C-alpha cells in the first residue's frame, strides 16, 4: 500500500478493522452450509444453477477489483487523482481475503453441480447469455483500458459487474422457492450469516466516512455499498420465505415439476397428499428422469 491519509481516531480505525473481519468471518462461513448440505445429501436439487454461476461471476469480478485496488500503487494513484489525495482507499485487507475465499468456495459449489443428483435442473438461457455478455464486455474494456492506461476504469468495471451479478443472482432462487413452495435444499444458515456480513460491511464503510467526515468512500466504491444493501434486502426475503411463508414445508416433490424450456413449471400436486393419492396424480404428469 502507498502512503495514505491517517485516521483521525484510532478507536474508529479499530472498529473499522473489527467490522471488516466480522463481515469476512460471517460471509466466509456463509458459503459452507450450502456446500456441506449438498455433500451430505449428495444432491443439488433445490439449489438453482443460475445462482451458482452468477455468484461465481460476481465474486471473480469482485476479487479482481479488491486485489488490484489494494495492492497496485498505480491504480491507487489513479484513484486519488480522481477522488482526492486526502481520501482513504476504500478496500480493506478483509475485503481481499473474503473475495479470495468466496471464489474458492463458489468454484467448489459449481463442481458439485456436476457431481451430484440434479433432478433435471439446468442453466437457463438467460444465465448463459448474461454471463457471456459481461465477460465479453469486460474483455472489451480491458483492451480500451490497456490503450489508455486507465486501469482504475477497468477495475471499476469489474466492480460494476459484481454489483449487477449481486442484483440478479438471488432472483432465480427466490422464484424457485416460490414455484416449489419450499426452501428445502436451500440453507437458511447461509442466509443468516450473509445478513450478518452485509450489516457489518455497511457499518464498516459508515465508520470510515464518519472518521474522515466524508462520504467519498461510498461513491468511490459503489459496488461495496450495493453488495451490502442488496444482500440484506434479499436475505430478508429469504428469511420471510423460510420462516413465514414455507415453514417446515416439504414442497412440491421432484415428480411434481419438470423443466420446460429454461425454468421449472410446477404441476398442481398438493404436497400434503398421501403417497397413494400423489401416485395417482403422477400418472397425469410426465416424469423427467435425471440426466
N, C-alpha and C positions, 0 to 999 in steps of 0.2 A: 504494500500500500504506500502511496505517496504521502507527502505532508498534507494534513487536513486541519481544518479549524478545530479548536478544542471545545470540549463540552463545558458548559457554564457550571454545571453541577455534577459532582462525582456521584451523588446519590441517584440522580436521573440516569446517569450512564450505567450504574449498577442495575437499576430497574430495567433499563433498555436491554441489557445483556441477559438478565434473568427471563424477561418476557420472550426474548428471541429463542432461548434454549428451551423454554416451556413449549413454545409453538413447535419447535423442532421435535421435541420428545413426543408430544401429543400427535402431531401429524405423521411422524415416522412410525409410531406404534399403530396408528390407524390403518396402515396398509396390511398389517399382519393378520388380523382376524379373518379377513376375506380369503387370504392365501391359505391359512390354516383350515378354514371351513371347506374350501374347495378340496384340499388334500384329504381331510377326514371323510368327506362324502364321496371322494373320487368322482366328482361331478361338478360341472359349472352351470347346470340348469338353474335358472333364476338370476344369473348374472348376465346382464346384457353385454354382448360382444362390442357394440358401439362404444359403450362406456369405457371399456378397457383400451381400445385403440385411441379414442380421443384423449384419454388420460395419459397414455404413453407419448403422444404427440405434444401434449401440453407440458409435461414435465421435462421432456427433452429440450423443448424450446426455453423453458424457464431455467434449466441448468446452464444453457449457453449464455443467457442474459446474466445470471448471477455470477458465474465463474469469470466471465470476461470482464465485467464491470468491477469485480472485486480485485482481480489480480493484474489487470492491464493498466499500467500508468498512462499509456497513450489514450485509452478510452476515458480514463478518469480526467485527464486534462481536457478532453473534448466536452465532458460533462460539465466541468467547472466553467469552461468558456461559454457554455450555453445557459447554465443556471446560476452562475456566480461562484467566485472563488472562496466565498465565505460559507458555502453550503457543504454539509457533510455528504459523502457518498451514501446513497440510500440502500446499501446492501451490507448485511452483517455476515460474519462467519457462519452463523447458524443457518442463514439462507442458502449458502453454498452447500453446507452439509446436508440440509434437508433435500435439496434438489438432487444431489448425488444418490442419496438413499432412495428417493422416490423413483428415479429412473430404474434402479436395480430391481426394486420390488414390483414395479409395474411391468417390467420385462418378464419377471418370473410369472406374474399372473397371466401375461399373454401366452407364455409357453404352456400354462395349464389349459388354455383353451384348446390346444391341440392334443393334449394327453388324456383328458378326462371326458366322461359322458357329456354330450352336448344337447341331446334331446331334440335335434332338428334345428337348433338355433344357428344363425349365421349373421355375418356382417350385412348391413343394409347398403344399398347402392348410394344412399346419401352419405354414409360414413366413408365409403371408398372414394367418392368424388370429392368430398370436403377435405379429407386428409391429403389426397393427391394435389389438390389445388393449393393448399397452404405451403406444401413443401416446394412446389414449382415456383410459387410466388417468392418464397424465401431464397431460392436459387437465383432468381432474377435480381432481387435486392442485393444479394451477395456480389453479383457482377457489377452492379451500379456502385455499390459502396467501395469495391476494390478500385474502380476507376477514379473515384473522387476522394478516396482515403477517408471516407466518412463512416468510421466504424461504430460510432455512437448510434447513428440511424439504423445500422444493421442490427445491433443487439436490441434496440428498442422495437424493431420489427418483430424479433423473436418474442419479446415481452408482450406485444400485441397479439401474437399467435396464441400464447398461453392464456391470455385473457379471453380470446374467442373460444378456445377449447374449454375453458372453465365455464363459460356461458352455456355451451351446448352439450357438454359431456353428461350432465346429470339428467337431461330431458328424456333420453331413451329409457333410463331406469325408472324414472317417475311414471312414464306411460306404461311401461312393462308391469310395474306393480299394480297399476290401476286395472290393466287388462286381466291380470291374474287374480285381482282382489286379494293379494297376499304379498308379504315381504319375505316369504320363505326363500332361502337361498341368498338373501341379501343381509350382510352382517350389520346389525344395529350398533354393535360396539365400534365399528369403523366410523359410523356417523357421529356418535357422541364424542369420540376423540377428535374427529375432524372439526366439530363445532368448537371444542376447546382450543384447538390450534388456530382457528380463524379469529376468535376473540382475542387471543394472546398476540397474534400477528398484528392486528389492527391497533391494539393497545401499545405495542412496541413503537409503531410509527407515530402514534399520538404523543408518546413520551418524548421522542426526538423533536417533534415540532414544538412542543411546549418549552423544552430546554433551549432550543435555538430561536424561539419566538418567530418562527417562520413555518409556513406550510408548503414550502417548495418541494420538500421530500415527497409530498403526496402527488404533486403534478409531475415530479421527476421520476416517479416510479408508480405510474397509474396501474400497472399490472399487479403490483403487490396489494394495492388498495382494493382493486376489483376482485382479486383472489380471495381476500379476507371476507368482503361483503357478500359475494356470490356464494361462497362456501357456507357461510352462516345461513343465508336465505334458503338454500336448497336443503341443508341439514335440518332446518326446522320443518320443511315439507316432509322429509323422510320420517322425522320423529312423529308427526301427526299421522302419517300413513301407518306406521308400525304400532303406535300405542293407542290411537283413537279410531282410525278407520278399519284396520285389519288386524286387531289384536288376536294373537294365537289362532289366526285363520289359516286353515290348511291350503286354501287357494284352489283354483281350478287345476285338476290333475293334468299331468302331461298329455294324457289322451284327450283332454278337453280342449286343446288348442293345437293349431299347427301353423306352419309358416306359409303364408300366401303372399307371394312377391317378396317383400323385404321385411314385413312386420308380422307379429303374431296376431292371429284373429281368434278370438275366444268364442267357443261354442256355448250355447245355453245349457250348460251342465251344472247342476246345483252341487257344490262341494259337500253339502250336508246329506246328500242321498246315500243310502246304503249301497254296498258293493253290488248287490244283485240289480238294484234299480239303475245304478250307474252303468252296469254292463249292458242293460237293455238300451240305454241312451247311446252307448258307444257304437251299437250296431248301425246307427244312422250317421255316424261320423267316420270319415276316413282317417285311419291312424297313420301317422308318418313315422316310419322306422328310423332309428338313429342312423346317421350317415356312417 
